[in-house]
């Protein structure tokens, strides 16, 4: 591949992840274009961020309209897009109140802080939060401490204490971990970074029962699964549960930085000054989130996500059968393909060279996080590229 002119500028960034030596300069729908004019079919979409694809007209319009009116009056004042967004989210969930932030990690920090504040006030100072092995809740110090990713264990010690890790989908182990200091259980309905591992219905409903029995708060981290990603507006709705808190991020902004903490008002106990942030709830980002939700809530949108999920899942299953790969798992348009004996990171690199963007969260797993507007043409193109790569690897 020809070296990009950006190579001379790369040393000015702190290196935090390996990146190919080109820069993306334009995106439209399901396509990205780099600084060398190459086109890529994007089934990552900013890591499940671009709900409506790259640069959709509704987001362009929302940004332009709001930027011409009000960008940020400050967090000490109400603004109309903030109020509208809180109302929409609460009306389409069982939650009562919302707090807006800038990233999923920040929303999860808010959930942890509220749980501990509630424990101080109503549960004799209980502070421990049960989380799960292989979970991922963010990269701030507290959310890395909550995360069950083994690679995080030796980093940045001493971390924040008070997080108890147990095996995912193991209800007995969870119950055994509860003690008098436990205040909450926090989980992803589908563990994305673990390789797209769904919680079983029995497990997640069992967690809700444990919370009722032991006076604990149930927190669902829907940073990756929320806003239509799994075929319902929120993944928890497919499990028939009523958690005390839910966090959102990624797809809520459709590409811009905004996140949310939604709560049952019965546990609302922050005092003034406990929580905040300079950019939290600013009208520019809230206006975009309102535009994204308006599209996702249109009649038929989520039904189409389910149809598209079936088409992509079926295509991947046929591909797996043809090439001796393993299972397809996940919900909606958060799917994973077990690559069997093929090394997933190598497949990702070969796919990128062929113009297809994928992600490998595990050595044997390809993850698919396309825009929720994905069509059959894009599915066919992606499957053809993968098929050609696998045939070459045979």
N, C-alpha and C positions, 0 to 999 in steps of 0.2 A: 504493500500500500504506500502511496506517495506521502512523504512527510508534510504535514500541514504547517503553514506559516505561524501558527500559534505556538509552535514548539519553543520559541525564544521567550514567550511570556509565561510558560508553565512554571518556571522556578519561583515566580513571585507569589504562588499560592502555597499555603501550608499543606503538605501532602497528608491526606487523611484516608484515601482509598485509591487503588489502582484505576486509572482511567485511560482509555485509548487516546492517542494523540491527534484528536480532531475536536472541533467544537460544533455544536448544533447552532444553526443560525435562523432556522425557520421551521415551524410546525403547523400542520393543518389537518384536522380530523385525526386519522390514524397514521399519518405520515410525518416523519421528521427528515430534515435536509441538513447536511453538514456543510462546513466551510469549503469543502472541495466539490460541492454540488451533488453528492451521493444521496440517494433516497433510501429511507428505511421504513419498513412496516413496524410500528411500535406496539408491542403487546405487553409493555411494562407500564407505560403512561405515567411516568414520574413515581413509580412504586404505588400504584393504585390511587393516584392523586387526581388525574385528569378525567373526572367522571364523564364529561361530555366530549372528550378528545382535546386535541391541541387547538388553542385559539378559537373557540366557538364564538359565533356572532353574538350570542346572548351575553357572554362574559365581556366581550369587547364593548358592547353597548352599556352594560351595567357600570363598568369602570369609567367609561367616558362621561356618562350622565352624572354619576356620583362625584367624580373628580371636579366637574364644573359647578357643583353645589357646595360640598363640604367634605373634606378629607379626614380631619381628625381634630375635634374640639377638645379632646382630652378625656381621660377615664372618669373624671369627677362629674361628668354631665351625661344626661340621656341624649341619645340621638335616634332618629326615626328608624333607620335600617336595623340598628341593634334591637330595638323593641319589636320590630316586625319579625326578625329572625327568631328571637326567643319565643314569641307567640306561636309561630309556625311549628317550631320543633316540639313545643309542649303540646300543642293541639294534635300532633300526629304521633305522639308517644303517650306513655302513662305518667311522664314526669311533669313537675310543676314549675320548676325554676331552672334558669340557665346562667352560666358564667362563661364568657368568651375569652379565649387566649389565642396564642399564635402558633402553637405546635401541639401534636399529640402528647409529647412528653410533658409539656406544661399543663395540659388538661389532666393528665394522670397525676402529676404533682399536686394539683388542686384536690383531686379525689383522695389522695393519701392524707393531705393536710386536713381535709374536712373529716375524714374518718377518725383521725387522731384527736381532733378537737371534740368531736362527738363522744369519743371514749373518755376524754378528760371530764366532760360535763355530765355524762349519763351512764358511764360504765366503770366507775372507780379507777379511772386513769388507764384503762386498757389501750394498748397502742400497737400490738402486733398485727401484721397483715399476712395472711396466707396467700402465697402465689405458687406458681407451678413450674416444674422443671421444663426447660426449653421455651419458656414464655419470653415475650419481648414487650417491654413497656416504655422504652425510651433510652436516651443517652445522657440525661442529667444525672447527677450523682445519686439522687434518691431513686430515680426510675431504673438506673442500672443496678442498684441494690435490690430493687423489686424483681428485676428480670431474672429468669432462670436459665439464661444462656451460659453454658459452661465457660466459654471464652472470656466472659466478663469477670469471672470469679477472682482472678489474681490482680485485676486492674484497679488502680486508684485507691488502694487501701490506706486508711480504714474507711470503708464505705458506711452508709447509713444503716444502723442496726434496726432490728425489729421486723424482719421479713423471714417467714418460714416457708421453705420450698418443699413441695411434695410432688409425687408423680401425677401427671395429667390423666384425667379420666379414671382416677382411683379414689372412689368415695370413702372407702374404709381408711385409707391413709390420711385423707383430709380430716376426717372426724377425729382420728387419733392425734392429729397435730394441734387440735383446739385446746387451749388452756385458759386460765382466768385472765390472762393478759391479751387474749386475742380480741380484736375489734372488728375485723373485716376479712372477707375472702374476695380476691381480685383475679379475674381471668379474662382471656380472650375467648369468645365463642368458637373461633377458629384460630389456631396458632399459626400465623403466617410465616414468620421467620423459621419456625421449626420444620417447615415443609408442607404447610397447609394441612394441619391436623385438626379436624372438627371435634368439638366436645360432643359426647353422646347425649341424647335426650335424657336418659336415666341419670347421667352424671350431673348435668347442669340443673335438672329439677331436684336432684338429691342435695345439691349445694344450697338451693333455696330453702329446702326443709331444714338443713343444718343451721342456716342463719336464723330461721324462726325459732328453732329449739334452743339455741345458745345466745340469742339476742346479739347477732352479728349483722354487719352491713354487707350486702352483696353488690360488688362493683363489676360491671362489664366494660371491658376495654374494647370499644368498637371503632378505634382509630382506623383500622384497616377494613373492617367488615361493614361499617355503617354507610348510610346514604345510598341504599339500593344495591350495594356490591354483591350481596348474597341472594338477591331476587325479592327480598322484602325491604322495606325502608330501613329497618334495623334488624340485625340477625337475632337478637333476643326474642323478637316477636314470633320466630319460628319454633321456639322452645316452650312457649306457654308459661313464661315466668315474668315476674315483676320486680326487677332489681331495684335497689335503692339509689344507685348512681350509674350513669353511663358516660363514657368519654368518647368524643368524636374528633376527627382531624382529617387529614388526607383528602378524601373525596368531598368533604363539606365545602371546601373552597374551589373545587374544580381546577386547581392549579395555583391559587393564591394562598398565602399563609393565614389560616384561621382554624381554630379548634374550639371545642365546647365541652363543658361539664354540665350534665343535666342531672337533677336530683329530685327526690321526693321532698316536698316542703316540710314533712315531719322531721327530717334530720337536718334542716337548714339551721346552722348554729354559728356561722362565722360572725365575729364581731367586726366592726368597722376597723379597717387597717390590716386585718388578717390576710386578705387576698387582694390582688390587684395587678396592674401592669400598664405601662405607658401606652401601649398600642392596643390593649385588649378592648374588643368591641368597637373598634373604629369603624365609621360608616362606610369607608371604601371597601374594606374586606367583607363587611356584613352585607353590603349591597350585592356583591358577587355571590355570596352564599345564598342569598334570597333568590337570585336568578337561577342558580343550580337547582335548588329545591323546587322551584316552580316547574322546571323541566321534568325532574324525576317524579313529581307528583301528578303529572299530566295523565289522563286516562290511558291505559294501555302500555305506559312506559315500562313498568316493572314486569308486566306480563311478557313483554318483548325480551327483557333481560333473561327471563326463565327460558324462553324459546332459544335464544342465542346460546345460553349456557348448555342446553341439551345438544345443540348442533356442534358446539366446540368439543364438549365432552365425548360425544359419540365419535367425532372425527379422530380425537386423540386415542380413544379406545381401539379403533380400527388400526391406527398407526402402530399402537403398542402390540396388537396381535400380529401384525404383519412382520414386525421386526424383533419379536421376542422380548419386548419390554414388559414392565409390570403395570400396576394399577393406576387409574386416574381417580383423584379424590378432590373434595372441596364442594363448595356450593356457589351457585350463581356464576359470576365471572371472577371468582377467586378460585382457580383450579391449579392442580399440580399433576405432573406426570412423573412416575417413578421410572428412571431410565435404566434400571437393571444393571447390567455390566458396563454400560456406557457411562463415561465420566461427564456429568452434567456441565461443569464449567467449560470443558472442551467443546461441548455441543453449543453452548452459548457463544463462544468465540467464533466457531464456524458459522453459526447462524448470523451473527453480526456481519461477518465478511460477505455473507450472501444477501444482506439487506433486511434481516429480521432481528428485532430486539427482544430478547428473553432474559430471564433471571434464574439463577441457580442458588437457592437459599441453602441447599445441602448438596453434598458431592454426588448424590444419586437422584436429584430432584430438579425438574424444570418447573418454574412457577409462571402462571399466565394471569396478568392483571390488566386486561385491555380496557379501553373506554367502554362504558355501558352502551354506547351506540354502535358497537361492532356489528358488521354485516357479514353475510355469507361469502361475499367476494374476498374479504380480508381473511376469513377463516380458511377458505380454499387456498389462498396464496400462502398462508403460514404453514398449512399442512403439506403443501407441495415442497416448500423449502426444506422442512424437517425431513420429509420422506427422502429427498435427494441426498441430504447429509447422511442419513442413516444407511442408505444404500451404499454410499461411498465408504462408510465405516465398516461395512459387513466383511 
